[in-house]
Amino acid sequence: MGSFALRFTWVAAAVLALAACDRLGLEKAAPAPPLAEASTPAPDLTPFVGRSYADFLAAPGMQRYSIAAMGLSDAERARFARVTATPAVGVMASGGGLEALVFSGCAAGGCLDGLGVVAIDAETGDVFVGVSDMSGVEELVPNDRLEALLRLTSPSRTWDDPIRPAAAAAAPAP
């Protein structure tokens, strides 16, 4: 067999092998993502227990936890503002190895008209934001771990019925 025929055979075999890999889903692996930058450690949240969400946001470095900084739409921000017109002070919720600072608030007509929740993971700084009103229950910034903590510490075992300041004070330490 001539040199040209041999090369042609090898090239044809390689093309067929690549085509078979594509059909089998054996494409070349995607390159590894670049190394993540060192994340900013979560701030100390304990000084904000018993303080309002507005006080929390006014503190240096806490603007990253504002509803405006979370990339929500204008409609979502307006809905959150409506359901938190009457804010409660922050409480520390603990359970299942997780601790979070929880801010909640109710609509001007009361919690049955609407309620909003912001929970901030004390270790990672991750956030959960949810609203509940006549339009439904919606996680605006979902976080499975924080949602589970809110359910665990809720009197009704739902994230949209968060632990309240009086209940947090009466709860036994874990």
Salt bridges, closest charged atoms under 4 A:
ASP74 OD1 - ARG77 NH2 2.27
ASP121 OD2 - ARG145 NH1 3.36
ASP133 OD1 - ARG79 NH2 2.79
GLU138 OE1 - ARG79 NH1 2.67
GLU147 OE2 - ARG151 NH2 2.63
ASP161 OD1 - ARG164 NH2 3.77
